[in-house]
């Protein structure tokens, strides 16, 4: 299965999130954060398998008046 990874920096760490599953992890580099997210997501899915339906979240953008 293919999942989405959203990665952002928090201080000295990179935080990676998988919006389809809700799993989150972190690492010192983007690569380690992504690797840790993959492992966390796989462990989560072992415990809580996904349904076979099309239950992907909707990802969109919006504008804010504040920067």
PDBQT receptor file of N, H, CA, C and O in Angstrom, charges set to zero:
ATOM      1  N   UNK A   1       0.841  -1.182   0.000  1.00  0.00    +0.000 N 
ATOM      2  CA  UNK A   1       0.000   0.000   0.000  1.00  0.00    +0.000 C 
ATOM      3  C   UNK A   1       0.885   1.242   0.000  1.00  0.00    +0.000 C 
ATOM      4  O   UNK A   1       1.992   1.231   0.538  1.00  0.00    +0.000 OA
ATOM      5  N   UNK A   2       0.393   2.286  -0.596  1.00  0.00    +0.000 N 
ATOM      6  H   UNK A   2      -0.506   2.295  -1.033  1.00  0.00    +0.000 HD
ATOM      7  CA  UNK A   2       1.093   3.560  -0.619  1.00  0.00    +0.000 C 
ATOM      8  C   UNK A   2       0.377   4.541   0.289  1.00  0.00    +0.000 C 
ATOM      9  O   UNK A   2      -0.844   4.683   0.225  1.00  0.00    +0.000 OA
ATOM     10  N   UNK A   3       1.141   5.219   1.135  1.00  0.00    +0.000 N 
ATOM     11  H   UNK A   3       2.133   5.104   1.187  1.00  0.00    +0.000 HD
ATOM     12  CA  UNK A   3       0.585   6.185   2.062  1.00  0.00    +0.000 C 
ATOM     13  C   UNK A   3       1.259   7.539   1.862  1.00  0.00    +0.000 C 
ATOM     14  O   UNK A   3       2.305   7.635   1.221  1.00  0.00    +0.000 OA
ATOM     15  N   UNK A   4       0.655   8.569   2.410  1.00  0.00    +0.000 N 
ATOM     16  H   UNK A   4      -0.195   8.492   2.931  1.00  0.00    +0.000 HD
ATOM     17  CA  UNK A   4       1.177   9.932   2.352  1.00  0.00    +0.000 C 
ATOM     18  C   UNK A   4       1.997  10.209   3.606  1.00  0.00    +0.000 C 
ATOM     19  O   UNK A   4       1.619   9.802   4.705  1.00  0.00    +0.000 OA
ATOM     20  N   UNK A   5       3.124  10.906   3.438  1.00  0.00    +0.000 N 
ATOM     21  H   UNK A   5       3.431  11.237   2.546  1.00  0.00    +0.000 HD
ATOM     22  CA  UNK A   5       3.914  11.361   4.577  1.00  0.00    +0.000 C 
ATOM     23  C   UNK A   5       3.994  12.876   4.521  1.00  0.00    +0.000 C 
ATOM     24  O   UNK A   5       4.397  13.448   3.509  1.00  0.00    +0.000 OA
ATOM     25  N   UNK A   6       3.609  13.519   5.609  1.00  0.00    +0.000 N 
ATOM     26  H   UNK A   6       3.281  13.053   6.432  1.00  0.00    +0.000 HD
ATOM     27  CA  UNK A   6       3.732  14.975   5.752  1.00  0.00    +0.000 C 
ATOM     28  C   UNK A   6       4.849  15.203   6.758  1.00  0.00    +0.000 C 
ATOM     29  O   UNK A   6       4.760  14.765   7.905  1.00  0.00    +0.000 OA
ATOM     30  N   UNK A   7       5.899  15.886   6.325  1.00  0.00    +0.000 N 
ATOM     31  H   UNK A   7       5.971  16.241   5.393  1.00  0.00    +0.000 HD
ATOM     32  CA  UNK A   7       7.072  16.069   7.179  1.00  0.00    +0.000 C 
ATOM     33  C   UNK A   7       7.307  17.553   7.414  1.00  0.00    +0.000 C 
ATOM     34  O   UNK A   7       7.290  18.351   6.477  1.00  0.00    +0.000 OA
ATOM     35  N   UNK A   8       7.528  17.916   8.674  1.00  0.00    +0.000 N 
ATOM     36  H   UNK A   8       7.543  17.267   9.435  1.00  0.00    +0.000 HD
ATOM     37  CA  UNK A   8       7.871  19.299   8.989  1.00  0.00    +0.000 C 
ATOM     38  C   UNK A   8       8.938  19.297  10.089  1.00  0.00    +0.000 C 
ATOM     39  O   UNK A   8       9.144  18.301  10.782  1.00  0.00    +0.000 OA
ATOM     40  N   UNK A   9       9.587  20.410  10.219  1.00  0.00    +0.000 N 
ATOM     41  H   UNK A   9       9.420  21.219   9.656  1.00  0.00    +0.000 HD
ATOM     42  CA  UNK A   9      10.666  20.531  11.195  1.00  0.00    +0.000 C 
ATOM     43  C   UNK A   9      10.142  21.145  12.487  1.00  0.00    +0.000 C 
ATOM     44  O   UNK A   9       9.389  22.119  12.460  1.00  0.00    +0.000 OA
ATOM     45  N   UNK A  10      10.540  20.576  13.607  1.00  0.00    +0.000 N 
ATOM     46  H   UNK A  10      11.151  19.785  13.629  1.00  0.00    +0.000 HD
ATOM     47  CA  UNK A  10      10.240  21.122  14.934  1.00  0.00    +0.000 C 
ATOM     48  C   UNK A  10      11.550  21.178  15.703  1.00  0.00    +0.000 C 
ATOM     49  O   UNK A  10      12.032  20.160  16.199  1.00  0.00    +0.000 OA
ATOM     50  N   UNK A  11      12.119  22.367  15.798  1.00  0.00    +0.000 N 
ATOM     51  H   UNK A  11      11.726  23.194  15.395  1.00  0.00    +0.000 HD
ATOM     52  CA  UNK A  11      13.412  22.501  16.464  1.00  0.00    +0.000 C 
ATOM     53  C   UNK A  11      14.482  21.760  15.693  1.00  0.00    +0.000 C 
ATOM     54  O   UNK A  11      14.695  22.018  14.508  1.00  0.00    +0.000 OA
ATOM     55  N   UNK A  12      15.164  20.829  16.368  1.00  0.00    +0.000 N 
ATOM     56  H   UNK A  12      14.991  20.619  17.330  1.00  0.00    +0.000 HD
ATOM     57  CA  UNK A  12      16.231  20.050  15.736  1.00  0.00    +0.000 C 
ATOM     58  C   UNK A  12      15.742  18.743  15.132  1.00  0.00    +0.000 C 
ATOM     59  O   UNK A  12      16.536  17.981  14.580  1.00  0.00    +0.000 OA
ATOM     60  N   UNK A  13      14.445  18.473  15.231  1.00  0.00    +0.000 N 
ATOM     61  H   UNK A  13      13.799  19.092  15.679  1.00  0.00    +0.000 HD
ATOM     62  CA  UNK A  13      13.895  17.203  14.745  1.00  0.00    +0.000 C 
ATOM     63  C   UNK A  13      12.978  17.411  13.550  1.00  0.00    +0.000 C 
ATOM     64  O   UNK A  13      12.436  18.495  13.336  1.00  0.00    +0.000 OA
ATOM     65  N   UNK A  14      12.821  16.350  12.785  1.00  0.00    +0.000 N 
ATOM     66  H   UNK A  14      13.261  15.469  12.959  1.00  0.00    +0.000 HD
ATOM     67  CA  UNK A  14      11.818  16.305  11.729  1.00  0.00    +0.000 C 
ATOM     68  C   UNK A  14      10.679  15.423  12.220  1.00  0.00    +0.000 C 
ATOM     69  O   UNK A  14      10.913  14.329  12.733  1.00  0.00    +0.000 OA
ATOM     70  N   UNK A  15       9.458  15.892  12.065  1.00  0.00    +0.000 N 
ATOM     71  H   UNK A  15       9.268  16.781  11.648  1.00  0.00    +0.000 HD
ATOM     72  CA  UNK A  15       8.267  15.153  12.478  1.00  0.00    +0.000 C 
ATOM     73  C   UNK A  15       7.542  14.698  11.219  1.00  0.00    +0.000 C 
ATOM     74  O   UNK A  15       7.287  15.500  10.320  1.00  0.00    +0.000 OA
ATOM     75  N   UNK A  16       7.216  13.427  11.155  1.00  0.00    +0.000 N 
ATOM     76  H   UNK A  16       7.423  12.776  11.885  1.00  0.00    +0.000 HD
ATOM     77  CA  UNK A  16       6.538  12.847  10.001  1.00  0.00    +0.000 C 
ATOM     78  C   UNK A  16       5.178  12.310  10.443  1.00  0.00    +0.000 C 
ATOM     79  O   UNK A  16       5.060  11.638  11.468  1.00  0.00    +0.000 OA
ATOM     80  N   UNK A  17       4.150  12.624   9.644  1.00  0.00    +0.000 N 
ATOM     81  H   UNK A  17       4.246  13.170   8.811  1.00  0.00    +0.000 HD
ATOM     82  CA  UNK A  17       2.782  12.181   9.943  1.00  0.00    +0.000 C 
ATOM     83  C   UNK A  17       2.199  11.467   8.734  1.00  0.00    +0.000 C 
ATOM     84  O   UNK A  17       2.473  11.839   7.593  1.00  0.00    +0.000 OA
ATOM     85  N   UNK A  18       1.408  10.457   8.981  1.00  0.00    +0.000 N 
ATOM     86  H   UNK A  18       1.185  10.155   9.908  1.00  0.00    +0.000 HD
ATOM     87  CA  UNK A  18       0.683   9.746   7.934  1.00  0.00    +0.000 C 
ATOM     88  C   UNK A  18      -0.801  10.051   8.125  1.00  0.00    +0.000 C 
ATOM     89  O   UNK A  18      -1.431   9.491   9.022  1.00  0.00    +0.000 OA
ATOM     90  N   UNK A  19      -1.377  10.938   7.287  1.00  0.00    +0.000 N 
ATOM     91  H   UNK A  19      -0.866  11.393   6.558  1.00  0.00    +0.000 HD
ATOM     92  CA  UNK A  19      -2.772  11.329   7.495  1.00  0.00    +0.000 C 
ATOM     93  C   UNK A  19      -3.777  10.202   7.265  1.00  0.00    +0.000 C 
ATOM     94  O   UNK A  19      -4.860  10.227   7.848  1.00  0.00    +0.000 OA
ATOM     95  N   UNK A  20      -3.447   9.220   6.435  1.00  0.00    +0.000 N 
ATOM     96  H   UNK A  20      -2.566   9.199   5.961  1.00  0.00    +0.000 HD
ATOM     97  CA  UNK A  20      -4.390   8.123   6.191  1.00  0.00    +0.000 C 
ATOM     98  C   UNK A  20      -4.588   7.250   7.417  1.00  0.00    +0.000 C 
ATOM     99  O   UNK A  20      -5.683   6.737   7.646  1.00  0.00    +0.000 OA
ATOM    100  N   UNK A  21      -3.537   7.079   8.204  1.00  0.00    +0.000 N 
ATOM    101  H   UNK A  21      -2.647   7.496   8.017  1.00  0.00    +0.000 HD
ATOM    102  CA  UNK A  21      -3.579   6.174   9.349  1.00  0.00    +0.000 C 
ATOM    103  C   UNK A  21      -3.624   6.943  10.670  1.00  0.00    +0.000 C 
ATOM    104  O   UNK A  21      -4.242   6.495  11.636  1.00  0.00    +0.000 OA
ATOM    105  N   UNK A  22      -2.969   8.097  10.704  1.00  0.00    +0.000 N 
ATOM    106  H   UNK A  22      -2.467   8.461   9.919  1.00  0.00    +0.000 HD
ATOM    107  CA  UNK A  22      -2.898   8.878  11.928  1.00  0.00    +0.000 C 
ATOM    108  C   UNK A  22      -1.618   8.632  12.706  1.00  0.00    +0.000 C 
ATOM    109  O   UNK A  22      -1.460   9.133  13.820  1.00  0.00    +0.000 OA
ATOM    110  N   UNK A  23      -0.700   7.863  12.127  1.00  0.00    +0.000 N 
ATOM    111  H   UNK A  23      -0.828   7.457  11.222  1.00  0.00    +0.000 HD
ATOM    112  CA  UNK A  23       0.557   7.596  12.812  1.00  0.00    +0.000 C 
ATOM    113  C   UNK A  23       1.504   8.787  12.681  1.00  0.00    +0.000 C 
ATOM    114  O   UNK A  23       1.455   9.538  11.707  1.00  0.00    +0.000 OA
ATOM    115  N   UNK A  24       2.367   8.939  13.688  1.00  0.00    +0.000 N 
ATOM    116  H   UNK A  24       2.407   8.328  14.479  1.00  0.00    +0.000 HD
ATOM    117  CA  UNK A  24       3.317  10.052  13.750  1.00  0.00    +0.000 C 
ATOM    118  C   UNK A  24       4.633   9.509  14.284  1.00  0.00    +0.000 C 
ATOM    119  O   UNK A  24       4.647   8.635  15.151  1.00  0.00    +0.000 OA
ATOM    120  N   UNK A  25       5.746  10.032  13.760  1.00  0.00    +0.000 N 
ATOM    121  H   UNK A  25       5.735  10.742  13.055  1.00  0.00    +0.000 HD
ATOM    122  CA  UNK A  25       7.054   9.683  14.287  1.00  0.00    +0.000 C 
ATOM    123  C   UNK A  25       7.996  10.848  14.055  1.00  0.00    +0.000 C 
ATOM    124  O   UNK A  25       7.592  11.882  13.524  1.00  0.00    +0.000 OA
ATOM    125  N   UNK A  26       9.245  10.686  14.451  1.00  0.00    +0.000 N 
ATOM    126  H   UNK A  26       9.573   9.845  14.883  1.00  0.00    +0.000 HD
ATOM    127  CA  UNK A  26      10.213  11.770  14.299  1.00  0.00    +0.000 C 
ATOM    128  C   UNK A  26      11.597  11.190  14.077  1.00  0.00    +0.000 C 
ATOM    129  O   UNK A  26      11.816   9.991  14.247  1.00  0.00    +0.000 OA
ATOM    130  N   UNK A  27      12.541  12.062  13.691  1.00  0.00    +0.000 N 
ATOM    131  H   UNK A  27      12.363  13.037  13.553  1.00  0.00    +0.000 HD
ATOM    132  CA  UNK A  27      13.917  11.650  13.504  1.00  0.00    +0.000 C 
ATOM    133  C   UNK A  27      14.818  12.857  13.375  1.00  0.00    +0.000 C 
ATOM    134  O   UNK A  27      14.352  13.984  13.211  1.00  0.00    +0.000 OA
ATOM    135  N   UNK A  28      16.110  12.610  13.451  1.00  0.00    +0.000 N 
ATOM    136  H   UNK A  28      16.489  11.694  13.585  1.00  0.00    +0.000 HD
ATOM    137  CA  UNK A  28      17.094  13.686  13.326  1.00  0.00    +0.000 C 
ATOM    138  C   UNK A  28      17.217  14.204  11.900  1.00  0.00    +0.000 C 
ATOM    139  O   UNK A  28      17.614  15.348  11.680  1.00  0.00    +0.000 OA
ATOM    140  N   UNK A  29      16.873  13.354  10.929  1.00  0.00    +0.000 N 
ATOM    141  H   UNK A  29      16.551  12.424  11.108  1.00  0.00    +0.000 HD
ATOM    142  CA  UNK A  29      16.896  13.731   9.514  1.00  0.00    +0.000 C 
ATOM    143  C   UNK A  29      15.542  13.410   8.898  1.00  0.00    +0.000 C 
ATOM    144  O   UNK A  29      14.747  12.672   9.480  1.00  0.00    +0.000 OA
ATOM    145  N   UNK A  30      15.282  13.968   7.717  1.00  0.00    +0.000 N 
ATOM    146  H   UNK A  30      15.928  14.568   7.245  1.00  0.00    +0.000 HD
ATOM    147  CA  UNK A  30      14.028  13.648   7.032  1.00  0.00    +0.000 C 
ATOM    148  C   UNK A  30      13.959  12.153   6.730  1.00  0.00    +0.000 C 
ATOM    149  O   UNK A  30      12.900  11.537   6.854  1.00  0.00    +0.000 OA
ATOM    150  N   UNK A  31      15.081  11.581   6.336  1.00  0.00    +0.000 N 
ATOM    151  H   UNK A  31      15.940  12.081   6.236  1.00  0.00    +0.000 HD
ATOM    152  CA  UNK A  31      15.120  10.160   5.998  1.00  0.00    +0.000 C 
ATOM    153  C   UNK A  31      14.822   9.285   7.215  1.00  0.00    +0.000 C 
ATOM    154  O   UNK A  31      14.081   8.307   7.113  1.00  0.00    +0.000 OA
ATOM    155  N   UNK A  32      15.394   9.636   8.358  1.00  0.00    +0.000 N 
ATOM    156  H   UNK A  32      15.995  10.431   8.441  1.00  0.00    +0.000 HD
ATOM    157  CA  UNK A  32      15.131   8.833   9.562  1.00  0.00    +0.000 C 
ATOM    158  C   UNK A  32      13.699   9.023  10.050  1.00  0.00    +0.000 C 
ATOM    159  O   UNK A  32      13.083   8.078  10.542  1.00  0.00    +0.000 OA
ATOM    160  N   UNK A  33      13.166  10.236   9.918  1.00  0.00    +0.000 N 
ATOM    161  H   UNK A  33      13.667  11.004   9.518  1.00  0.00    +0.000 HD
ATOM    162  CA  UNK A  33      11.765  10.468  10.299  1.00  0.00    +0.000 C 
ATOM    163  C   UNK A  33      10.841   9.640   9.419  1.00  0.00    +0.000 C 
ATOM    164  O   UNK A  33       9.871   9.062   9.910  1.00  0.00    +0.000 OA
ATOM    165  N   UNK A  34      11.130   9.576   8.127  1.00  0.00    +0.000 N 
ATOM    166  H   UNK A  34      11.918  10.045   7.727  1.00  0.00    +0.000 HD
ATOM    167  CA  UNK A  34      10.303   8.801   7.201  1.00  0.00    +0.000 C 
ATOM    168  C   UNK A  34      10.422   7.303   7.491  1.00  0.00    +0.000 C 
ATOM    169  O   UNK A  34       9.425   6.581   7.479  1.00  0.00    +0.000 OA
ATOM    170  N   UNK A  35      11.633   6.848   7.749  1.00  0.00    +0.000 N 
ATOM    171  H   UNK A  35      12.443   7.435   7.759  1.00  0.00    +0.000 HD
ATOM    172  CA  UNK A  35      11.845   5.440   8.087  1.00  0.00    +0.000 C 
ATOM    173  C   UNK A  35      11.118   5.071   9.379  1.00  0.00    +0.000 C 
ATOM    174  O   UNK A  35      10.493   4.014   9.467  1.00  0.00    +0.000 OA
ATOM    175  N   UNK A  36      11.204   5.946  10.377  1.00  0.00    +0.000 N 
ATOM    176  H   UNK A  36      11.712   6.804  10.305  1.00  0.00    +0.000 HD
ATOM    177  CA  UNK A  36      10.508   5.708  11.646  1.00  0.00    +0.000 C 
ATOM    178  C   UNK A  36       8.996   5.733  11.466  1.00  0.00    +0.000 C 
ATOM    179  O   UNK A  36       8.278   4.970  12.111  1.00  0.00    +0.000 OA
ATOM    180  N   UNK A  37       8.509   6.616  10.583  1.00  0.00    +0.000 N 
ATOM    181  H   UNK A  37       9.093   7.236  10.059  1.00  0.00    +0.000 HD
ATOM    182  CA  UNK A  37       7.073   6.667  10.305  1.00  0.00    +0.000 C 
ATOM    183  C   UNK A  37       6.610   5.385   9.638  1.00  0.00    +0.000 C 
ATOM    184  O   UNK A  37       5.546   4.859   9.967  1.00  0.00    +0.000 OA
ATOM    185  N   UNK A  38       7.399   4.880   8.704  1.00  0.00    +0.000 N 
ATOM    186  H   UNK A  38       8.262   5.307   8.437  1.00  0.00    +0.000 HD
ATOM    187  CA  UNK A  38       7.047   3.619   8.041  1.00  0.00    +0.000 C 
ATOM    188  C   UNK A  38       6.925   2.497   9.062  1.00  0.00    +0.000 C 
ATOM    189  O   UNK A  38       5.963   1.729   9.037  1.00  0.00    +0.000 OA
ATOM    190  N   UNK A  39       7.901   2.405   9.959  1.00  0.00    +0.000 N 
ATOM    191  H   UNK A  39       8.682   3.029   9.979  1.00  0.00    +0.000 HD
ATOM    192  CA  UNK A  39       7.866   1.367  10.985  1.00  0.00    +0.000 C 
ATOM    193  C   UNK A  39       6.665   1.540  11.913  1.00  0.00    +0.000 C 
ATOM    194  O   UNK A  39       5.979   0.568  12.229  1.00  0.00    +0.000 OA
ATOM    195  N   UNK A  40       6.409   2.770  12.347  1.00  0.00    +0.000 N 
ATOM    196  H   UNK A  40       6.966   3.560  12.090  1.00  0.00    +0.000 HD
ATOM    197  CA  UNK A  40       5.272   3.034  13.240  1.00  0.00    +0.000 C 
ATOM    198  C   UNK A  40       3.953   2.703  12.551  1.00  0.00    +0.000 C 
ATOM    199  O   UNK A  40       3.049   2.143  13.173  1.00  0.00    +0.000 OA
ATOM    200  N   UNK A  41       3.840   3.042  11.281  1.00  0.00    +0.000 N 
ATOM    201  H   UNK A  41       4.573   3.496  10.775  1.00  0.00    +0.000 HD
ATOM    202  CA  UNK A  41       2.609   2.776  10.527  1.00  0.00    +0.000 C 
ATOM    203  C   UNK A  41       2.401   1.272  10.358  1.00  0.00    +0.000 C 
ATOM    204  O   UNK A  41       1.287   0.776  10.527  1.00  0.00    +0.000 OA
ATOM    205  N   UNK A  42       3.465   0.552  10.028  1.00  0.00    +0.000 N 
ATOM    206  H   UNK A  42       4.370   0.956   9.891  1.00  0.00    +0.000 HD
ATOM    207  CA  UNK A  42       3.348  -0.905   9.875  1.00  0.00    +0.000 C 
ATOM    208  C   UNK A  42       2.942  -1.572  11.188  1.00  0.00    +0.000 C 
ATOM    209  O   UNK A  42       2.107  -2.476  11.191  1.00  0.00    +0.000 OA
ATOM    210  N   UNK A  43       3.526  -1.135  12.297  1.00  0.00    +0.000 N 
ATOM    211  H   UNK A  43       4.204  -0.401  12.295  1.00  0.00    +0.000 HD
ATOM    212  CA  UNK A  43       3.149  -1.698  13.600  1.00  0.00    +0.000 C 
ATOM    213  C   UNK A  43       1.696  -1.394  13.937  1.00  0.00    +0.000 C 
ATOM    214  O   UNK A  43       0.978  -2.249  14.454  1.00  0.00    +0.000 OA
ATOM    215  N   UNK A  44       1.268  -0.167  13.641  1.00  0.00    +0.000 N 
ATOM    216  H   UNK A  44       1.852   0.528  13.221  1.00  0.00    +0.000 HD
ATOM    217  CA  UNK A  44      -0.122   0.214  13.893  1.00  0.00    +0.000 C 
ATOM    218  C   UNK A  44      -1.063  -0.652  13.064  1.00  0.00    +0.000 C 
ATOM    219  O   UNK A  44      -2.073  -1.136  13.576  1.00  0.00    +0.000 OA
ATOM    220  N   UNK A  45      -0.740  -0.851  11.784  1.00  0.00    +0.000 N 
ATOM    221  H   UNK A  45       0.080  -0.458  11.368  1.00  0.00    +0.000 HD
ATOM    222  CA  UNK A  45      -1.618  -1.616  10.899  1.00  0.00    +0.000 C 
ATOM    223  C   UNK A  45      -1.667  -3.098  11.262  1.00  0.00    +0.000 C 
ATOM    224  O   UNK A  45      -2.659  -3.769  10.977  1.00  0.00    +0.000 OA
ATOM    225  N   UNK A  46      -0.608  -3.617  11.889  1.00  0.00    +0.000 N 
ATOM    226  H   UNK A  46       0.197  -3.071  12.121  1.00  0.00    +0.000 HD
ATOM    227  CA  UNK A  46      -0.659  -4.996  12.380  1.00  0.00    +0.000 C 
ATOM    228  C   UNK A  46      -1.731  -5.132  13.455  1.00  0.00    +0.000 C 
ATOM    229  O   UNK A  46      -2.453  -6.128  13.503  1.00  0.00    +0.000 OA
ATOM    230  N   UNK A  47      -1.826  -4.123  14.314  1.00  0.00    +0.000 N 
ATOM    231  H   UNK A  47      -1.240  -3.314  14.275  1.00  0.00    +0.000 HD
ATOM    232  CA  UNK A  47      -2.790  -4.150  15.416  1.00  0.00    +0.000 C 
ATOM    233  C   UNK A  47      -4.193  -3.735  14.979  1.00  0.00    +0.000 C 
ATOM    234  O   UNK A  47      -5.187  -4.278  15.461  1.00  0.00    +0.000 OA
ATOM    235  N   UNK A  48      -4.267  -2.764  14.062  1.00  0.00    +0.000 N 
ATOM    236  H   UNK A  48      -3.459  -2.323  13.670  1.00  0.00    +0.000 HD
ATOM    237  CA  UNK A  48      -5.542  -2.219  13.611  1.00  0.00    +0.000 C 
ATOM    238  C   UNK A  48      -5.588  -2.201  12.083  1.00  0.00    +0.000 C 
ATOM    239  O   UNK A  48      -5.360  -1.160  11.466  1.00  0.00    +0.000 OA
ATOM    240  N   UNK A  49      -5.882  -3.352  11.472  1.00  0.00    +0.000 N 
ATOM    241  H   UNK A  49      -6.067  -4.197  11.973  1.00  0.00    +0.000 HD
ATOM    242  CA  UNK A  49      -5.906  -3.413  10.001  1.00  0.00    +0.000 C 
ATOM    243  C   UNK A  49      -6.938  -2.449   9.414  1.00  0.00    +0.000 C 
ATOM    244  O   UNK A  49      -7.991  -2.203  10.003  1.00  0.00    +0.000 OA
ATOM    245  N   UNK A  50      -6.610  -1.912   8.241  1.00  0.00    +0.000 N 
ATOM    246  H   UNK A  50      -5.755  -2.111   7.762  1.00  0.00    +0.000 HD
ATOM    247  CA  UNK A  50      -7.523  -1.002   7.544  1.00  0.00    +0.000 C 
ATOM    248  C   UNK A  50      -8.617  -1.795   6.851  1.00  0.00    +0.000 C 
ATOM    249  O   UNK A  50      -8.428  -2.953   6.478  1.00  0.00    +0.000 OA
ATOM    250  N   UNK A  51      -9.764  -1.151   6.688  1.00  0.00    +0.000 N 
ATOM    251  H   UNK A  51      -9.917  -0.211   6.991  1.00  0.00    +0.000 HD
ATOM    252  CA  UNK A  51     -10.820  -1.772   5.898  1.00  0.00    +0.000 C 
ATOM    253  C   UNK A  51     -10.424  -1.682   4.427  1.00  0.00    +0.000 C 
ATOM    254  O   UNK A  51      -9.529  -0.917   4.067  1.00  0.00    +0.000 OA
ATOM    255  N   UNK A  52     -11.074  -2.443   3.599  1.00  0.00    +0.000 N 
ATOM    256  H   UNK A  52     -11.802  -3.064   3.891  1.00  0.00    +0.000 HD
ATOM    257  CA  UNK A  52     -10.749  -2.440   2.173  1.00  0.00    +0.000 C 
ATOM    258  C   UNK A  52     -11.444  -1.324   1.423  1.00  0.00    +0.000 C 
ATOM    259  O   UNK A  52     -11.256  -1.187   0.214  1.00  0.00    +0.000 OA
ATOM    260  N   UNK A  53     -12.241  -0.523   2.109  1.00  0.00    +0.000 N 
ATOM    261  H   UNK A  53     -12.394  -0.634   3.091  1.00  0.00    +0.000 HD
ATOM    262  CA  UNK A  53     -12.949   0.581   1.458  1.00  0.00    +0.000 C 
ATOM    263  C   UNK A  53     -12.029   1.733   1.129  1.00  0.00    +0.000 C 
ATOM    264  O   UNK A  53     -10.869   1.749   1.540  1.00  0.00    +0.000 OA
ATOM    265  N   UNK A  54     -12.538   2.687   0.397  1.00  0.00    +0.000 N 
ATOM    266  H   UNK A  54     -13.481   2.675   0.063  1.00  0.00    +0.000 HD
ATOM    267  CA  UNK A  54     -11.771   3.872   0.015  1.00  0.00    +0.000 C 
ATOM    268  C   UNK A  54     -11.992   4.943   1.075  1.00  0.00    +0.000 C 
ATOM    269  O   UNK A  54     -12.826   5.833   0.908  1.00  0.00    +0.000 OA
ATOM    270  N   UNK A  55     -11.239   4.848   2.163  1.00  0.00    +0.000 N 
ATOM    271  H   UNK A  55     -10.562   4.125   2.299  1.00  0.00    +0.000 HD
ATOM    272  CA  UNK A  55     -11.432   5.760   3.288  1.00  0.00    +0.000 C 
ATOM    273  C   UNK A  55     -10.265   6.731   3.445  1.00  0.00    +0.000 C 
ATOM    274  O   UNK A  55      -9.892   7.086   4.563  1.00  0.00    +0.000 OA
ATOM    275  N   UNK A  56      -9.688   7.159   2.316  1.00  0.00    +0.000 N 
ATOM    276  H   UNK A  56      -9.991   6.871   1.408  1.00  0.00    +0.000 HD
ATOM    277  CA  UNK A  56      -8.595   8.126   2.358  1.00  0.00    +0.000 C 
ATOM    278  C   UNK A  56      -9.125   9.497   2.748  1.00  0.00    +0.000 C 
ATOM    279  O   UNK A  56     -10.231   9.875   2.363  1.00  0.00    +0.000 OA
ATOM    280  N   UNK A  57      -8.332  10.242   3.517  1.00  0.00    +0.000 N 
ATOM    281  H   UNK A  57      -7.433   9.934   3.830  1.00  0.00    +0.000 HD
ATOM    282  CA  UNK A  57      -8.761  11.592   3.868  1.00  0.00    +0.000 C 
ATOM    283  C   UNK A  57      -8.692  12.506   2.650  1.00  0.00    +0.000 C 
ATOM    284  O   UNK A  57      -7.989  12.214   1.682  1.00  0.00    +0.000 OA
ATOM    285  N   UNK A  58      -9.408  13.587   2.704  1.00  0.00    +0.000 N 
ATOM    286  H   UNK A  58      -9.978  13.825   3.490  1.00  0.00    +0.000 HD
ATOM    287  CA  UNK A  58      -9.354  14.601   1.655  1.00  0.00    +0.000 C 
ATOM    288  C   UNK A  58      -8.321  15.628   2.078  1.00  0.00    +0.000 C 
ATOM    289  O   UNK A  58      -8.424  16.205   3.160  1.00  0.00    +0.000 OA
ATOM    290  N   UNK A  59      -7.327  15.860   1.233  1.00  0.00    +0.000 N 
ATOM    291  H   UNK A  59      -7.244  15.392   0.354  1.00  0.00    +0.000 HD
ATOM    292  CA  UNK A  59      -6.284  16.833   1.519  1.00  0.00    +0.000 C 
ATOM    293  C   UNK A  59      -6.449  17.994   0.554  1.00  0.00    +0.000 C 
ATOM    294  O   UNK A  59      -6.488  17.801  -0.662  1.00  0.00    +0.000 OA
ATOM    295  N   UNK A  60      -6.547  19.208   1.103  1.00  0.00    +0.000 N 
ATOM    296  H   UNK A  60      -6.515  19.364   2.090  1.00  0.00    +0.000 HD
ATOM    297  CA  UNK A  60      -6.747  20.392   0.285  1.00  0.00    +0.000 C 
ATOM    298  C   UNK A  60      -5.937  21.548   0.883  1.00  0.00    +0.000 C 
ATOM    299  O   UNK A  60      -5.200  21.345   1.848  1.00  0.00    +0.000 OA
ATOM    300  N   UNK A  61      -6.062  22.718   0.340  1.00  0.00    +0.000 N 
ATOM    301  H   UNK A  61      -6.661  22.882  -0.444  1.00  0.00    +0.000 HD
ATOM    302  CA  UNK A  61      -5.382  23.894   0.865  1.00  0.00    +0.000 C 
ATOM    303  C   UNK A  61      -6.399  24.986   1.160  1.00  0.00    +0.000 C 
ATOM    304  O   UNK A  61      -7.531  24.939   0.680  1.00  0.00    +0.000 OA
ATOM    305  N   UNK A  62      -5.988  25.968   1.950  1.00  0.00    +0.000 N 
ATOM    306  H   UNK A  62      -5.067  26.007   2.340  1.00  0.00    +0.000 HD
ATOM    307  CA  UNK A  62      -6.824  27.125   2.215  1.00  0.00    +0.000 C 
ATOM    308  C   UNK A  62      -5.919  28.322   2.473  1.00  0.00    +0.000 C 
ATOM    309  O   UNK A  62      -4.735  28.154   2.765  1.00  0.00    +0.000 OA
ATOM    310  N   UNK A  63      -6.458  29.509   2.368  1.00  0.00    +0.000 N 
ATOM    311  H   UNK A  63      -7.420  29.646   2.130  1.00  0.00    +0.000 HD
ATOM    312  CA  UNK A  63      -5.694  30.729   2.584  1.00  0.00    +0.000 C 
ATOM    313  C   UNK A  63      -6.069  31.359   3.912  1.00  0.00    +0.000 C 
ATOM    314  O   UNK A  63      -7.205  31.244   4.374  1.00  0.00    +0.000 OA
ATOM    315  N   UNK A  64      -5.098  32.025   4.519  1.00  0.00    +0.000 N 
ATOM    316  H   UNK A  64      -4.175  32.118   4.145  1.00  0.00    +0.000 HD
ATOM    317  CA  UNK A  64      -5.308  32.741   5.761  1.00  0.00    +0.000 C 
ATOM    318  C   UNK A  64      -4.860  34.179   5.591  1.00  0.00    +0.000 C 
ATOM    319  O   UNK A  64      -3.890  34.440   4.879  1.00  0.00    +0.000 OA
ATOM    320  N   UNK A  65      -5.534  35.105   6.219  1.00  0.00    +0.000 N 
ATOM    321  H   UNK A  65      -6.322  34.894   6.798  1.00  0.00    +0.000 HD
ATOM    322  CA  UNK A  65      -5.159  36.514   6.141  1.00  0.00    +0.000 C 
ATOM    323  C   UNK A  65      -3.901  36.797   6.944  1.00  0.00    +0.000 C 
ATOM    324  O   UNK A  65      -3.266  37.833   6.749  1.00  0.00    +0.000 OA
ATOM    325  N   UNK A  66      -3.527  35.888   7.849  1.00  0.00    +0.000 N 
ATOM    326  H   UNK A  66      -4.043  35.046   8.007  1.00  0.00    +0.000 HD
ATOM    327  CA  UNK A  66      -2.350  36.062   8.699  1.00  0.00    +0.000 C 
ATOM    328  C   UNK A  66      -1.206  35.210   8.177  1.00  0.00    +0.000 C 
ATOM    329  O   UNK A  66      -1.408  34.069   7.761  1.00  0.00    +0.000 OA
ATOM    330  N   UNK A  67      -0.035  35.757   8.201  1.00  0.00    +0.000 N 
ATOM    331  H   UNK A  67       0.129  36.684   8.539  1.00  0.00    +0.000 HD
ATOM    332  CA  UNK A  67       1.147  35.012   7.707  1.00  0.00    +0.000 C 
ATOM    333  C   UNK A  67       1.732  34.130   8.757  1.00  0.00    +0.000 C 
ATOM    334  O   UNK A  67       2.722  33.443   8.505  1.00  0.00    +0.000 OA
TER     335      UNK A  67
